[in-house]
């Protein structure tokens, strides 16, 4: 009986991940097939790509996509997908720390004054509240991370872009 339950759980998770990976609306130009194929090179499961992140596009160097996964009870979880070479500007979160969990592809994050750190599936980091940082994809890979933050009185202070020559040095 326990074996049957385990198989059912595995099938349910697999079915959810396959169905959710292709979620998009007809009018969006999300390159779901391209992103999914690329992300599957580093992770067997691909989280939903989501919708174009148009509300924050001016703070990103390329296209990013947002898929809200959970909210309520004081916690907000979203999957963010970055196309290759897409990173966000330096920024600070007020009112919450931010936990990033790499779930697909290869990316980077950096805290001001520290060296950049490569992110791959399974790597998680906590960025303390009020700390200047950036994160996004590597030059040649799509990247997905979960962003976990508190809900409520939380705000972002968007700052200057990352120095392009510094980003170009990342390997």
C-alpha positions as a Markdown table, in Angstrom:
| # | Residue | x | y | z |
|---|---|---|---|---|
| 1 | Unk | 0.0 | 0.0 | 0.0 |
| 2 | Unk | 2.8 | 2.4 | 0.9 |
| 3 | Unk | 4.5 | 1.7 | -2.5 |
| 4 | Unk | 1.2 | 2.6 | -4.3 |
| 5 | Unk | 1.0 | 5.9 | -2.4 |
| 6 | Unk | 4.6 | 6.8 | -3.2 |
| 7 | Unk | 4.0 | 6.1 | -6.9 |
| 8 | Unk | 0.8 | 8.2 | -6.8 |
| 9 | Unk | 2.6 | 11.1 | -5.2 |
| 10 | Unk | 5.5 | 10.9 | -7.7 |
| 11 | Unk | 3.0 | 10.8 | -10.6 |
| 12 | Unk | 1.0 | 13.7 | -9.2 |
| 13 | Unk | 4.1 | 15.9 | -8.8 |
| 14 | Unk | 5.4 | 14.9 | -12.3 |
| 15 | Unk | 2.0 | 15.7 | -13.9 |
| 16 | Unk | 1.9 | 19.1 | -12.1 |
| 17 | Unk | 5.4 | 20.0 | -13.2 |
| 18 | Unk | 4.7 | 19.1 | -16.8 |
| 19 | Unk | 1.3 | 20.9 | -16.9 |
| 20 | Unk | 2.6 | 24.0 | -15.1 |
| 21 | Unk | 5.7 | 24.4 | -17.2 |
| 22 | Unk | 3.7 | 25.4 | -20.2 |
| 23 | Unk | 1.4 | 27.8 | -18.5 |
| 24 | Unk | 0.9 | 31.0 | -20.5 |
| 25 | Unk | -1.8 | 33.0 | -22.1 |
| 26 | Unk | -2.2 | 33.1 | -25.9 |
| 27 | Unk | -1.3 | 36.7 | -26.3 |
| 28 | Unk | 2.1 | 36.4 | -24.6 |
| 29 | Unk | 5.3 | 36.0 | -26.5 |
| 30 | Unk | 7.1 | 33.8 | -23.9 |
| 31 | Unk | 9.6 | 31.5 | -25.5 |
| 32 | Unk | 8.4 | 28.6 | -23.4 |
| 33 | Unk | 9.8 | 25.8 | -25.5 |
| 34 | Unk | 13.2 | 27.4 | -25.8 |
| 35 | Unk | 13.4 | 28.3 | -22.1 |
| 36 | Unk | 12.1 | 24.8 | -21.0 |
| 37 | Unk | 14.6 | 23.0 | -23.2 |
| 38 | Unk | 17.5 | 25.1 | -21.9 |
| 39 | Unk | 16.4 | 24.8 | -18.3 |
| 40 | Unk | 16.1 | 21.0 | -18.5 |
| 41 | Unk | 19.8 | 20.8 | -19.2 |
| 42 | Unk | 20.4 | 21.6 | -15.5 |
| 43 | Unk | 17.2 | 20.5 | -13.9 |
| 44 | Unk | 14.7 | 17.7 | -14.7 |
| 45 | Unk | 11.8 | 19.7 | -13.5 |
| 46 | Unk | 11.0 | 23.2 | -14.9 |
| 47 | Unk | 8.9 | 25.6 | -12.9 |
| 48 | Unk | 6.2 | 27.6 | -14.7 |
| 49 | Unk | 7.6 | 30.3 | -16.9 |
| 50 | Unk | 4.8 | 32.8 | -16.1 |
| 51 | Unk | 4.0 | 36.1 | -17.7 |
| 52 | Unk | 6.4 | 38.9 | -18.9 |
| 53 | Unk | 7.5 | 40.9 | -16.0 |
| 54 | Unk | 6.4 | 44.2 | -17.6 |
| 55 | Unk | 5.9 | 46.1 | -14.3 |
| 56 | Unk | 9.6 | 45.9 | -13.5 |
| 57 | Unk | 11.1 | 45.7 | -17.0 |
| 58 | Unk | 12.9 | 49.0 | -16.7 |
| 59 | Unk | 15.0 | 47.6 | -13.9 |
| 60 | Unk | 16.1 | 44.5 | -15.9 |
| 61 | Unk | 18.7 | 44.3 | -18.7 |
| 62 | Unk | 16.6 | 41.8 | -20.7 |
| 63 | Unk | 13.3 | 39.9 | -20.5 |
| 64 | Unk | 12.2 | 38.3 | -17.3 |
| 65 | Unk | 9.0 | 36.4 | -16.5 |
| 66 | Unk | 7.1 | 36.2 | -13.2 |
| 67 | Unk | 4.9 | 33.3 | -11.9 |
| 68 | Unk | 3.3 | 33.9 | -8.5 |
| 69 | Unk | 3.2 | 30.5 | -6.8 |
| 70 | Unk | 1.9 | 31.2 | -3.3 |
| 71 | Unk | 0.8 | 34.1 | -1.1 |
| 72 | Unk | -1.1 | 34.5 | 2.1 |
| 73 | Unk | -0.2 | 33.8 | 5.7 |
| 74 | Unk | 2.5 | 36.5 | 5.5 |
| 75 | Unk | 4.7 | 34.8 | 2.9 |
| 76 | Unk | 5.0 | 35.5 | -0.9 |
| 77 | Unk | 6.6 | 32.9 | -3.2 |
| 78 | Unk | 7.2 | 33.6 | -6.9 |
| 79 | Unk | 9.2 | 31.9 | -9.6 |
| 80 | Unk | 11.3 | 34.4 | -11.7 |
| 81 | Unk | 12.6 | 33.3 | -15.0 |
| 82 | Unk | 15.4 | 35.3 | -16.7 |
| 83 | Unk | 16.5 | 34.9 | -20.3 |
| 84 | Unk | 20.2 | 34.6 | -20.9 |
| 85 | Unk | 22.1 | 37.8 | -19.9 |
| 86 | Unk | 19.1 | 39.2 | -18.1 |
| 87 | Unk | 19.9 | 40.6 | -14.7 |
| 88 | Unk | 18.2 | 43.2 | -12.5 |
| 89 | Unk | 19.6 | 46.5 | -11.2 |
| 90 | Unk | 21.1 | 46.8 | -7.8 |
| 91 | Unk | 18.3 | 47.1 | -5.4 |
| 92 | Unk | 17.4 | 47.0 | -1.7 |
| 93 | Unk | 14.3 | 45.3 | -0.1 |
| 94 | Unk | 12.8 | 47.1 | 2.8 |
| 95 | Unk | 10.6 | 45.3 | 5.2 |
| 96 | Unk | 11.7 | 41.7 | 4.4 |
| 97 | Unk | 14.8 | 39.6 | 3.7 |
| 98 | Unk | 14.7 | 37.8 | 0.4 |
| 99 | Unk | 15.4 | 34.1 | 0.0 |
| 100 | Unk | 16.5 | 33.0 | -3.5 |
| 101 | Unk | 16.4 | 29.3 | -4.4 |
| 102 | Unk | 17.9 | 28.3 | -7.7 |
| 103 | Unk | 15.6 | 25.9 | -9.5 |
| 104 | Unk | 16.8 | 25.8 | -13.1 |
| 105 | Unk | 19.7 | 27.0 | -15.3 |
| 106 | Unk | 22.7 | 29.0 | -14.2 |
| 107 | Unk | 22.6 | 32.5 | -12.6 |
| 108 | Unk | 24.4 | 34.9 | -10.4 |
| 109 | Unk | 23.7 | 37.0 | -7.3 |
| 110 | Unk | 25.9 | 39.6 | -5.6 |
| 111 | Unk | 25.7 | 41.5 | -2.4 |
| 112 | Unk | 27.3 | 44.9 | -2.5 |
| 113 | Unk | 31.0 | 44.7 | -1.5 |
| 114 | Unk | 31.2 | 41.0 | -1.9 |
| 115 | Unk | 32.2 | 38.7 | -4.9 |
| 116 | Unk | 29.4 | 37.5 | -7.2 |
| 117 | Unk | 28.2 | 34.0 | -6.5 |
| 118 | Unk | 27.0 | 31.5 | -9.1 |
| 119 | Unk | 23.6 | 30.0 | -8.5 |
| 120 | Unk | 22.5 | 26.6 | -9.9 |
| 121 | Unk | 19.5 | 24.4 | -9.0 |
| 122 | Unk | 19.6 | 23.6 | -5.3 |
| 123 | Unk | 21.6 | 26.6 | -4.2 |
| 124 | Unk | 19.7 | 28.9 | -1.8 |
| 125 | Unk | 20.8 | 32.2 | -0.3 |
| 126 | Unk | 19.3 | 34.7 | 2.1 |
| 127 | Unk | 19.8 | 38.3 | 1.4 |
| 128 | Unk | 19.2 | 40.3 | 4.6 |
| 129 | Unk | 16.7 | 43.1 | 4.7 |
| 130 | Unk | 18.2 | 46.5 | 3.7 |
| 131 | Unk | 21.2 | 45.0 | 1.8 |
| 132 | Unk | 22.1 | 46.2 | -1.7 |
| 133 | Unk | 22.2 | 43.3 | -4.2 |
| 134 | Unk | 21.4 | 42.1 | -7.7 |
| 135 | Unk | 20.6 | 38.7 | -9.3 |
| 136 | Unk | 19.9 | 37.2 | -12.7 |
| 137 | Unk | 20.9 | 34.8 | -15.4 |
| 138 | Unk | 24.4 | 34.0 | -16.7 |
| 139 | Unk | 25.3 | 35.2 | -20.2 |
| 140 | Unk | 24.5 | 31.9 | -21.9 |
| 141 | Unk | 21.8 | 30.3 | -19.8 |
| 142 | Unk | 18.2 | 30.7 | -18.9 |
| 143 | Unk | 17.8 | 30.9 | -15.1 |
| 144 | Unk | 15.0 | 30.4 | -12.7 |
| 145 | Unk | 14.8 | 31.1 | -9.0 |
| 146 | Unk | 12.2 | 31.1 | -6.4 |
| 147 | Unk | 11.9 | 34.4 | -4.5 |
| 148 | Unk | 10.5 | 34.0 | -1.0 |
| 149 | Unk | 9.7 | 37.2 | 0.9 |
| 150 | Unk | 7.3 | 38.4 | 3.6 |
| 151 | Unk | 4.1 | 40.1 | 2.6 |
| 152 | Unk | 2.9 | 43.4 | 3.9 |
| 153 | Unk | 4.9 | 46.5 | 4.3 |
| 154 | Unk | 7.6 | 45.5 | 1.9 |
| 155 | Unk | 9.1 | 47.8 | -0.8 |
| 156 | Unk | 11.9 | 47.7 | -3.3 |
| 157 | Unk | 14.4 | 50.6 | -3.7 |
| 158 | Unk | 15.7 | 50.3 | -7.3 |
| 159 | Unk | 19.2 | 51.6 | -7.9 |
| 160 | Unk | 21.7 | 51.8 | -10.7 |
| 161 | Unk | 22.4 | 49.1 | -13.2 |
| 162 | Unk | 25.1 | 46.6 | -12.6 |
| 163 | Unk | 28.4 | 47.6 | -14.3 |
| 164 | Unk | 28.3 | 45.8 | -17.7 |
| 165 | Unk | 32.1 | 45.3 | -17.8 |
| 166 | Unk | 31.9 | 43.7 | -14.3 |
| 167 | Unk | 29.1 | 41.4 | -15.4 |
| 168 | Unk | 31.0 | 40.5 | -18.6 |
| 169 | Unk | 33.8 | 39.1 | -16.4 |
| 170 | Unk | 31.6 | 36.4 | -14.8 |
| 171 | Unk | 32.2 | 32.9 | -16.0 |
